[in-house]
Amino acid sequence: MVRGLAVLNDELYVLRSCELIDVYSTTEFSHLRDFAVPQADLAVLSAVASCPQKHRVYIADSGSECIHRLGVDGWMDRLPLRGYAALQPVTPSSDLLLIGCSEAGGVAKLTLISSESGECLQEVTLTCPGPVGNGCTFHAVQISDSQYVVSYQNDDETAEVIRIGSDGSVLQRSDDGARVSFPYHMVADRDRFLFVAADFNVGGVVMFDPSLKFVREIQDGLETVPVRLHLDEASQCLYVGGLDGKVIVVQL
């Protein structure tokens, strides 16, 4: 299973295991190297994200409760976290977005932290239904300073993609006509069009416009059940990581 995807400087970082990251050329699609996080005996790598503005790759480590920061020159350090939190895509302002639980437990919470200091910049408690303990809140992306898009699954297996404000209130819901089941992962482009890895039983990527109306479904040629996505806007390539460990490149 692909656990994380990121692209930086024509290199694709693929996290499949909890310990190693594979690096591939995005031009030749050849394997370049793999590496483990140094001096992290308790490492349980759970996600990877990249920031082209700061030329960094961020690696979430739930075992060591930190985020490792990797520079293109090989420099690496870490940002400590308080408890487990799932790393989301790097925000437009180069900050880091996390999903975790509130201190009261059972309620999903978005936390925005500085990618430099680790300082908490904003916290948003979600008001969407369903207990996070059952894994219903899958993913989130920041689309403006005060708004986020969140995907989640209800107890009755219905799923939604919603836009929320900084107070956690629901501002908009996805188009009822779109088939969205198990919306594991999302990416948004600079125009706020959204790609969602969804439909676990069928295997497809659903595209929504900025108002969360259904645009189209990308399914032909995927040959895998999508569970992770990365959008490289420079090349207009959508990288789709599959349940079987494959990575498919879709030219948009």
C-alpha positions as CSV (number, residue, x, y, z in Angstrom):
1,M,0.0,0.0,0.0
2,V,1.2,3.5,-0.8
3,R,1.2,5.6,2.4
4,G,2.5,8.8,1.0
5,L,3.5,10.6,-2.2
6,A,5.5,13.8,-2.8
7,V,7.4,15.5,-5.6
8,L,10.3,17.8,-5.3
9,N,13.0,18.8,-7.8
10,D,11.9,16.2,-10.4
11,E,12.0,13.5,-7.8
12,L,9.1,11.4,-6.6
13,Y,9.1,10.3,-2.9
14,V,7.0,7.2,-2.3
15,L,6.3,5.9,1.2
16,R,5.2,2.2,1.2
17,S,6.5,0.8,4.4
18,C,6.7,2.3,7.9
19,E,10.5,2.6,7.7
20,L,11.8,3.3,4.1
21,I,11.1,5.9,1.4
22,D,11.8,5.1,-2.2
23,V,12.8,8.0,-4.5
24,Y,12.2,7.9,-8.3
25,S,13.0,10.2,-11.2
26,T,9.8,11.9,-12.5
27,T,11.4,12.2,-16.0
28,E,12.8,8.7,-16.5
29,F,10.5,7.0,-13.9
30,S,13.6,5.0,-12.7
31,H,14.4,4.1,-9.1
32,L,17.1,6.4,-7.8
33,R,17.6,5.4,-4.1
34,D,15.8,4.6,-0.9
35,F,16.5,5.9,2.6
36,A,15.4,5.5,6.2
37,V,15.1,8.3,8.7
38,P,18.4,8.4,10.7
39,Q,18.6,8.1,14.5
40,A,14.9,7.2,14.7
41,D,14.7,3.7,16.3
42,L,11.0,4.1,17.0
43,A,10.1,5.4,13.6
44,V,6.7,4.6,12.2
45,L,6.5,6.6,9.0
46,S,2.9,7.4,8.1
47,A,2.9,10.2,5.5
48,V,5.1,12.4,3.3
49,A,4.5,15.9,1.9
50,S,6.7,18.4,0.0
51,C,7.0,22.2,-0.2
52,P,8.5,23.6,-3.4
53,Q,8.7,27.1,-1.9
54,K,11.0,26.0,0.9
55,H,12.6,23.0,-1.0
56,R,11.8,20.6,1.7
57,V,10.2,17.2,2.2
58,Y,8.2,16.5,5.4
59,I,7.9,13.0,6.8
60,A,5.3,12.3,9.5
61,D,6.6,9.8,12.1
62,S,3.8,8.6,14.5
63,G,6.2,6.3,16.4
64,S,8.6,9.2,17.4
65,E,5.7,11.7,17.5
66,C,7.4,14.2,15.2
67,I,7.7,15.5,11.7
68,H,11.1,15.0,10.0
69,R,12.2,17.9,7.8
70,L,14.5,16.9,4.8
71,G,16.3,19.5,2.7
72,V,17.4,18.9,-0.9
73,D,21.0,19.0,0.3
74,G,20.4,16.1,2.7
75,W,20.0,18.2,5.8
76,M,17.4,16.8,8.2
77,D,15.9,17.7,11.6
78,R,12.6,17.2,13.3
79,L,9.6,19.1,14.7
80,P,8.2,17.4,17.8
81,L,4.4,16.9,18.1
82,R,2.2,16.4,21.1
83,G,0.5,13.1,20.5
84,Y,-0.3,11.5,17.2
85,A,-1.5,13.7,14.3
86,A,-1.9,12.9,10.6
87,L,0.1,15.0,8.2
88,Q,-1.9,16.7,5.4
89,P,-0.7,18.5,2.3
90,V,1.5,21.6,2.9
91,T,-0.6,24.7,2.8
92,P,-0.2,27.6,0.2
93,S,1.6,29.6,2.9
94,S,4.1,26.7,3.5
95,D,2.7,25.8,6.9
96,L,1.8,22.2,8.0
97,L,-1.7,21.0,8.4
98,L,-2.5,18.1,10.8
99,I,-5.6,16.0,11.7
100,G,-5.8,14.7,15.2
101,C,-8.2,14.4,18.2
102,S,-9.2,17.1,20.6
103,E,-8.0,16.7,24.2
104,A,-11.6,15.6,25.1
105,G,-11.2,12.8,22.6
106,G,-13.6,11.5,20.0
107,V,-13.7,14.8,18.1
108,A,-11.6,15.5,15.0
109,K,-9.4,18.6,15.1
110,L,-7.4,20.4,12.5
111,T,-4.2,22.0,13.7
112,L,-2.1,24.4,11.5
113,I,1.5,24.7,12.7
114,S,4.5,26.7,11.5
115,S,6.9,24.7,9.4
116,E,9.8,26.6,10.9
117,S,9.1,26.6,14.7
118,G,6.2,24.1,15.1
119,E,4.2,26.8,16.7
120,C,0.4,26.3,16.6
121,L,-1.1,28.9,14.3
122,Q,-4.7,27.8,14.3
123,E,-6.9,25.0,15.6
124,V,-10.3,24.1,14.2
125,T,-12.6,21.6,15.8
126,L,-14.8,19.8,13.3
127,T,-18.5,19.8,13.7
128,C,-19.2,17.1,11.0
129,P,-20.9,14.0,12.3
130,G,-19.3,10.7,13.1
131,P,-16.7,9.7,15.7
132,V,-13.1,10.2,14.6
133,G,-12.2,7.1,16.6
134,N,-14.0,5.0,13.9
135,G,-11.7,6.6,11.3
136,C,-14.4,8.6,9.6
137,T,-12.4,11.8,9.1
138,F,-10.0,10.9,6.3
139,H,-8.3,14.0,5.0
140,A,-8.2,17.8,4.8
141,V,-6.7,20.6,2.6
142,Q,-6.5,24.3,3.3
143,I,-8.0,26.4,0.5
144,S,-7.7,29.8,2.1
145,D,-6.5,31.4,5.3
146,S,-9.9,30.7,7.0
147,Q,-11.3,27.8,5.0
148,Y,-10.6,24.1,4.7
149,V,-12.0,21.1,2.7
150,V,-12.5,17.9,4.7
151,S,-13.5,14.4,3.6
152,Y,-15.2,12.0,6.0
153,Q,-17.2,8.9,6.3
154,N,-20.4,8.5,8.4
155,D,-21.2,5.4,10.4
156,D,-23.8,4.4,7.8
157,E,-21.0,4.4,5.2
158,T,-22.3,7.5,3.4
159,A,-19.5,9.9,2.8
160,E,-19.1,13.6,2.0
161,V,-16.6,16.3,1.1
162,I,-17.3,19.5,2.9
163,R,-16.0,23.0,3.1
164,I,-15.7,24.4,6.6
165,G,-14.8,27.7,8.2
166,S,-12.2,28.5,10.8
167,D,-14.8,27.9,13.5
168,G,-15.5,24.4,12.3
169,S,-18.9,25.2,10.9
170,V,-20.0,23.6,7.6
171,L,-20.2,26.2,4.8
172,Q,-20.8,23.8,1.8
173,R,-21.3,20.2,1.0
174,S,-20.3,18.2,-2.0
175,D,-22.7,17.6,-4.9
176,D,-25.3,14.9,-4.1
177,G,-24.9,13.5,-7.6
178,A,-21.3,12.5,-7.0
179,R,-20.4,9.0,-5.9
180,V,-18.0,9.4,-3.1
181,S,-17.2,6.4,-0.9
182,F,-14.2,6.0,1.4
183,P,-12.7,9.4,0.4
184,Y,-9.2,8.6,1.7
185,H,-7.1,11.4,0.2
186,M,-7.5,14.8,-1.5
187,V,-5.4,17.4,-3.4
188,A,-6.4,20.8,-4.6
189,D,-4.9,22.9,-7.3
190,R,-4.3,26.7,-7.2
191,D,-7.8,27.3,-8.7
192,R,-9.3,25.2,-5.9
193,F,-10.4,22.3,-8.1
194,L,-10.3,19.2,-5.9
195,F,-9.2,15.6,-6.7
196,V,-10.5,13.0,-4.3
197,A,-9.3,9.4,-4.1
198,A,-12.6,7.7,-3.5
199,D,-14.9,4.8,-4.3
200,F,-12.9,2.1,-2.6
201,N,-15.0,-0.7,-4.2
202,V,-14.6,0.6,-7.7
203,G,-11.3,2.5,-7.6
204,G,-11.4,6.0,-9.1
205,V,-10.5,9.7,-8.6
206,V,-13.4,12.1,-8.4
207,M,-12.9,15.8,-9.4
208,F,-14.9,18.6,-7.9
209,D,-15.0,22.3,-8.9
210,P,-14.4,25.1,-6.3
211,S,-18.2,25.0,-5.3
212,L,-17.8,21.2,-4.7
213,K,-19.9,20.3,-7.7
214,F,-19.0,17.1,-9.5
215,V,-16.9,17.6,-12.7
216,R,-15.7,14.1,-13.7
217,E,-14.3,10.8,-12.6
218,I,-10.9,9.6,-13.5
219,Q,-11.0,5.8,-13.7
220,D,-9.8,4.4,-17.0
221,G,-6.2,3.2,-16.9
222,L,-5.7,3.5,-13.1
223,E,-5.4,-0.3,-12.7
224,T,-5.3,0.2,-8.9
225,V,-7.5,1.3,-6.0
226,P,-6.4,4.9,-5.3
227,V,-5.5,5.7,-1.7
228,R,-3.0,8.5,-2.0
229,L,-2.6,11.4,-4.4
230,H,-0.1,14.1,-5.2
231,L,-0.6,16.9,-7.8
232,D,2.5,18.4,-9.5
233,E,1.1,21.6,-10.9
234,A,4.3,22.4,-12.8
235,S,4.0,19.3,-15.0
236,Q,0.2,18.9,-14.6
237,C,0.7,15.4,-13.5
238,L,-1.5,13.7,-10.9
239,Y,0.3,10.9,-9.1
240,V,-2.0,8.2,-7.8
241,G,-0.8,5.8,-5.2
242,G,-2.6,2.5,-5.0
243,L,-3.7,-0.1,-2.4
244,D,-1.4,-2.6,-4.2
245,G,1.7,-0.4,-3.9
246,K,1.6,0.8,-7.5
247,V,2.0,4.5,-8.5
248,I,0.1,5.6,-11.7
249,V,0.9,8.9,-13.4
250,V,-2.1,10.7,-15.0
251,Q,-1.4,13.6,-17.3
252,L,-4.2,16.2,-16.8
